[in-house]
């Protein structure tokens, strides 16, 4: 039985902790804040409640596996979870709308034909078939295995571009080029908006980013009653059941190394908690003692001190009941996606793409005569923009409200109050540099890969969204599984079968 210290109580870190405890290790989590869950926070006011991080879960199988492997009660007995259907409503820049059903290729094709004309659904289905090929080629090395030693090969784009499309040139096509050539017209925005929501620029993202809409359409999006904070609570309680210890208000400032091996964690108060293995679930870019020697970032990858794009979220308290035909998730498209992508590195003066979530959940509102809504846009992080500037916050709030009005009729007359959450709040919740939100790792571009789960220091491992396989709630859970396997089985571990 080894003593294991885990830095941070985010979802990847807790997933690793629960699995390691089941394997017989003595695990203690040190969290600088006063609660668990990382980005999965909850804001409550006047009887309203809002998720302050992601609002939907993709690839729920990751957490189903966690609960199967760590206890007798499955995930569904610990949280009330349901698939969102319809999957999404799009409000396009030209004003037209279309609603796509969940996990129904035929239904999606019919909706696209109705919106864009005959053949649109067939083109979309053909594109997702090619995305499935990219998914099949990369799923295991990108999601289910530790980062391979020859990780550079993952820089090759596995997307099989349509022949005679003009895309098979000297270089692989970008996602924007695939959207333009293989979908064309307004339908292209259905593809490009998906990567914009992850803070990626469609003009530079690889064609393999088509796996993002493929995953969503194939596996669906899932909502947890009580918000995704309830999922964080379930994972925390599973950790407690497995006798994982938690120390809150414990900022880790260093990792002592003895004979080339991590030997515990040093806390801000000067105390040292000895350990045989250390798992860092925090953003490694914030830890000067960890970079660059212990966790080298792949060549060409994100430079450690620059922040990824962040999120700006409005929490909207509305009077009046939620209409019966309301769609859970609506994406309101920007009229200028190129300018929006440019604004990930500066201020966006136009209308951004905004994701509006309107859950049918009695726990989010004081009564049936009110509704709680969240609206989120991707923005530049703190440091690129000064989010302490009240005028900047007010400008963004107004732009987001203008977008929400296109999704929620009569919004202004129903609005009781709204609150803004900026990259500063994201940074406070997660500890990430500038409040950056990591995108999932993608094949086809080495800059979209993340550090391996092992480091140059023996016994020091990395979990969470800033390490392989990248950002996203499901990916964080995958990182926890990978770290647990590496600690338990050593370098011979090649992922779950």
N, C-alpha and C positions, 0 to 999 in steps of 0.2 A: 504493500500500500504506500503510495507516494503522497507527499504533501504538495498540494497544487494551489498557487495563488493566481486569482483571475483579476485582471485590472478592468474595471467597468462592469456595469450591470445592464448593458444593452442586450438585444435579442440574440446576437451571435455569441456573446460571452456567456449568457445564461444557457443557451443551447449546449455549448461546450461543457459548462459546469455540470448540468444534469447528467449528461452522458458519461462524464468522467467519474461522477459520484457512483453511478450504477456499476461502473467497472471496478469499484472498490477503493477509489482514491479518496483522500480527505481534502475537500475543496473549500476554499474560502474566497469570497468575492469582495473586492475593495472598490467601493463606488464613491467618487468625489461628491456627488449630489446626495440628496436625501430620499431618493426613491429609485425604482428600477424601471427598465423599459426603454431607455434611450429616447429615440424619437417618438415612441408611442405614448404620448402624453394625453391628458384630458383637461379641458378648461371648462369650468362650471361657473355660471352666473345667473341669478334670477330664475332658477329652475331650468335653464338651458344648459346643454352639455355638448361639447364639440371635441372631435379628434383634433389634435394639434400636429399630427404627423400624417402618415399615409392613412387613407380611409378604407382601402380595399386590400384584400389578400389575394395574390396570384400564387399558383402552384401550392395549394394547401396540402398536397401530399408530403411536403417537407416537414410540416408540423405534425401531421398524422404519424409520420415515421418517428419523429421525436417522442411522441407520447406512447407509441407502441413499444419503443425500445427502452423507455425509462419508467414504466409502471403498468399497473393493471387497467387503469381507466383510460379509454381512448380519448382523442381530442374532442369528439362530439359530445362526450359526457361531461366535459369541463367547460365548454363554451357553446352558445347557441349560434350556429353558423349556417348561413343560407347563401346559395348562389344568386347573384344579381341578374334578374331577367325582366325587361330587356337589358342587354349588356351596356349599351351606351346610346345616347342621342347626340347627333352632331348638328350644330348650328353653323353652317358654312359662311364664309365671308360674303357671298352674294345673297345671303338671306334664306336660301333653301335649307330645309331640315330633312334629316332621315334618321330613323331609329333602327338599330341593329339588334336582333335577338341574340340570346346567349347560346353558344355551342350548337348552332344550327347553320351548316354551310348552305343548305338550300334556302333557308330563310334570309340569310345575309345576301345571297346572290339575288333573290327576288327584290329585296329592298334596294339594292344598288341599281338594278334594272329600272325600277320605278323612278329612282331619283335622277339617274344619268343616262337612261336610254338602254335599249337592248344591247347585250354584249358586255355591259359593265360588270355584271356579276360573274360572268365567265372569265373575264380578265383578272378580276380579283382572286377568284378561286385558283386560277393557274399560277398567279404570283405566290399565293400561299402554299401551293404544292412545291414550288421551288424553295420557298422558305423552310418547308418541312425537310427538304433534302439538306439544307444548311444546318437545321436543328439536329438532324440525325447524325451529321458528320461531326458536330462539335459538342453535343450535349454532355458526353462523358468527360472529355478532357477539360471542358470549361466549367462544369458544374459538379461533377461527381468524383473527380480525381484531384489529388494535390497538383499544383502547377508543375508541369513537366520540366525537366532540366533543359530540354531544347524548346523552351516556350516560344522562341522566335517563329517557329513554324505556324503558330496560331495567328501570326500576322498575315497569313495567306487567306484571302477571302473565299469561303466555301460556297458562296451563292452562285448557282448556275444561271448566269444571265441569259435572257431569251435570245436565241439565235436570230440573226438578221435584224436585230433591234438597233444596231449601230453602237452597242455598248461594249462589245468585245474588242477593245482597242489595246493599246500598249499597257494600259493600267486597268485594274478592275473598276467597275462603275461605282459611283457614290449612290447613297440611298435616294438622293434627290433625282439623280439621272434615271434610276430604276422607276421611281414614281412617275416621272414625266413620260418615259418611253413605253412602259408596260401598262400604265393605267391611263395617264393623260388627262388633261382638263381638270375640272374641279375635283374629280375622284382622287387625284394624286394627293390632295390634302389629307385624306384619311390615313395615308401611310406616313407622310412627313410629320403630321401632328403627333403621332405616337412617339417619335424620337424627340421632338421638341419638349414633350412632357417630361422626358428624362434629362433635359438640359443638354441634349446633343444637337449639333448643327447638321441638318440633313445634307447640306452641301459638302460636308467632309466625312460624315458617318459612312461606314462601309455598307455595301448592299446586304451583308449578313445581318444588319439591324432589322431586317424583315422578320427575324425570329421573334421580335417583341410583339407585333400584332398576331403572329402565328400562335404564340403561347396563350395570349389573351383569348383568342377565338377558340382554341382547342381545349383549354383547361378552365376557362371562365374566370370571372372575378367573384370573390366571396366577401360577404359582409358579416361581421360578428355583432350580435345584439349587445348594446352597451359600448360599441365602438371597439377599435382594435386595442384600446387600452385593456379591454377584458382579456384579450389574448396574452398580453404581457403579464397580466395578473395570473393567468392560468400557468404560464411557464414559470413564473416566480414561485408559485405554490408547489409546482412539481419539484422545483429545486429544493424547497424546504422539506418536502416529503422524502427526498433523497438525502436529507441532512447536510445540504450545502449551507455553509455559514455566510452571512452577509454583514459587512461592516460599512455603514453609510457615513457620509461626511469624512471619508478617508481618501485624501488626495495622494496618489502615488507620484513621487518625484524622482524615483530612480530604481534601478534593478541591480543589486550587487552581483558581481561576477567573481567566482572563485574557480581557479584552475580552468578558465575558459568556459565555465558553465554558469547559467543563471542560478542564483542561490536564494532568491526571495524578492521582496519588494521593500523599498524604503519609503516611508510616509512623510508628509509635510511636517509632522511634529517631531521628526527625527528618529522615530522608532523604526526598527527593521523587523518585518515578519519573515522568518526563514521559510523556504520552500524548496522542493526538489525540482519542480517545474513551474514555469510562469506562462500564463496565457494573457496576452494584451488584447483586450477588446475595445480599446480606445483608438481614436484616430492617431496613427503613429506619427503623423506630421506635426502633432502638437508636442511630442516628446523628444526634446533635443538629445537626450541620452540614448535614444533608440536609432536615430538617423545620423549619418547615412550608412554606418558600417554594419549595424545589426540587421537592417532590413532594406537592402538596396532595391530601389525601384527599377523595373525593367527599362532598358535603354529606350529612349523615346517616349516613355510614359510620362504621366503628369509630374511636373516638377514639384518636389515635396512641399515647398512653401507657398505655392499658388493655390487658391481655392477654386473648387468646382462651383458651378452655378448653385444658387440657393433657391429658397421658396419664399414667396410673399403670400400670406393667407389672410382672408377676411372671414371673421366669424360673424354671421348674420342672424339676429334674432327677429323673427317675423311674427306679426299678428295674423290671425286667420289660419284655418286648418289647411293641412297639406292636401291638395286636390288628389282624388282617387287615381287619376291617370298619370300622376307624376312619375317621371323616370328617375331612377336613383342617381345616375351619372350622366351629365351633359358636358360636352366639350364645345366651347364657343371659340371658333377659329379666328385667328388674327387675319386682317386683310393684307398683311405684309410679313410673311414668315421669315424672309431673309433679314429684314430689319430687326425682327424679334431675336433671331439667332445672334446677330451682331451685338444686341443689347445684353447678351449674357456676359459681355465684357464692359458694359457701361449702361447708361440710363436709356430706357426705351420710352420714346416720346409718343408712340402710337398706341394702338390697342393690342394688348398681348393675347395669346391663347390662354384661355381660362378654363379650368376644370371645376365644375359645380357639382357638389354632392348634396343630395337631399334624401337622407335615409328615412325609411318608414319605421321609426323606432321610438316607442313611447318613452324610453329612458333619456332621450335627447331634448325633451321639451316639457314645460310645466303641465300642459294638458293638451287635449285634442284641438283646441282653438289656437294653437301656436305651432310654429315650425322652426327648426334649427337647420341652417344651411352653411356650408363652407365653400369658399371659392379660392382657388389657388393658381398662381402664375409663377413661372420660372423667372428668376431675376439674378442680377450680378450679386456676388457675395459682399459682405462687409470687408472693407479694405479696397475693393474696386469702387464701390459706392459707400457713402457715409450714411448709414442707416440710423445714426443718431439725429439726423436732420429731420425735424418735424415736417417741414415743407415737402421734402422728398417723399416721406411716408404718406402725406395727404394727397400728393399727386398720384401716387400709385393706387391708393385706395379708390380714388375717383375713377381711374381707368378700369380697375377691376369691377367696380360697381356698374359702369357703363356696359361692360361685357355681360355681367350677370343679368342686367335688365333684358337682354335678348333671350335669356333662358327662363326667367321668372317673370311672367307678366304682372304688371302692377307692383313691381318691387318697391318703389319709393313710397307708395302709400301704405305698404305693409310693414315697412322697416321700423322696428322699435329702437334698435341700436346696432352698431357694429363695432367690432374691435379688430385691430390689425396685428398680425404677428409677422415680424420681419426676420431677416437673416440673423440679427442679434439674438432673437428668441431661439432660433434653431441652434445657434452656437451654444447658448446657455443650456439647452436640453441635451445636446449630443456631445459637446466639446469639440466639434469639428471646426477646423480653421475657417473663419469667415462665415460659419453656418453653412458650409458647402454640403451638398447632398450628392453622394456618389451614384453614378449610373451603373447598371450591371456590366460585367465584363463582356466584351464582344470579340469574336474572331474577325480577322480582316484588317486590324489596325493595332499595332503594338501599343499605341498610346491609350488604348482602351483596356489594357490589362493592368492587373494590380500586383502588389508584392505577394510572394509565396507565403504560405501559412507557417513555414519554418524560417528561421533566420540564421545569420552567421554565428550567433551565440547559441551553443547547445542548451537545450532546455527552455529556450525562449520562443514562444509561438504567437502567431497573430490570428485573430478572429474578428468578424464584423465586416461592415460594408466597405472599409478602406483597405481590405485585403482580398485575396482570391476567394470567391469568384465575383467580387464587386458588390455594388449597392443593390438595394431592394430587400424587402422583408424576407422573402423566400431565400434569397442568396445569402443573407446573414445567417439564417438557420443552416444552410449548407456549409458555410464556413465553420460553424460550430461542430458539425459532424466530422468534417475533415480534420480539425484540430484534435478532436477526441480520438480519432483513429490513429493519428500520427503519434500522440502521446502514449497511447496504449500499445500500439504495435510497432512503433518506430518507423524508420525510413522505408521499410518494406511495404508499408501500407499503401495500397493503390485504390482506395475507395471502396464503398459498399457494393456488393454484387447484386 
